[in-house]
């Protein structure tokens, strides 16, 4: 298992070096995407949204189930939000950032778009390692089989993670198998046991991720979230995930059916 120290700055246009790096590895990290002020703003907005949705006893958004757990004191908490920007002006405005739009170039020659009301929209994952938590780690997976579940061919996509908490390499967090975005379909589907396999891989890489950093991985890349050795509040890791997608426009709405893979897996697809 290796730690990569590579990092870039995200501006309104990608550099040739950034495009080449991502093309080779299928993952890239940009430092200090959020200012400290914006970081606090988004953390407060996540709290506001959680309070509102818990008060409403909301269980789904646009057909996608929320994921719940309990705090150390036994209070109900939301551990996975979806379509968050459709219920927040602050988060909706974030998706209009020209730097996020610049990332679409990673999908060339395909036409990409920010999927605010497609797939699961803006997802917020709230990992915490505690006895009552239902969300402490996520096993190896790619983001591509959902297309097959929905009867479509696998289309290129990006998952853009905006990190609200610092998660250093030794404290778990994102792990990626670089270059696997170019694997064949058999390896994509059967290279590992989806979500069940949490084991270390000698080829995986991780990062020191700081609050405010932004990561991008190709949806076809094998990745996981390693459990933190820390417990309680110090293990908290909140990440906002934005899908940048290609292919047919398929918006969801409040009457959208729950995709059947949510019913039988109980697993979470970010």
Secondary structure as UniProt FT lines:
FT   STRAND          2..4
FT   HELIX           16..25
FT   STRAND          27..30
FT   HELIX           36..55
FT   TURN            56..57
FT   STRAND          60..61
FT   TURN            62..63
FT   STRAND          64..65
FT   STRAND          67..70
FT   TURN            72..73
FT   STRAND          76..81
FT   HELIX           84..87
FT   HELIX           89..94
FT   TURN            95..96
FT   HELIX           98..102
FT   HELIX           103..107
FT   TURN            108..109
FT   STRAND          113..114
FT   TURN            116..117
FT   TURN            119..120
FT   STRAND          123..127
FT   TURN            131..132
FT   STRAND          138..141
FT   HELIX           145..149
FT   TURN            150..151
FT   STRAND          157..163
FT   HELIX           169..171
FT   STRAND          173..176
FT   TURN            178..179
FT   HELIX           180..182
FT   HELIX           185..190
FT   TURN            194..196
FT   TURN            202..203
FT   STRAND          205..207
FT   TURN            211..212
FT   STRAND          214..218
FT   TURN            219..220
FT   STRAND          223..226
FT   HELIX           232..235
FT   STRAND          237..245
FT   TURN            254..255
FT   HELIX           260..265
//
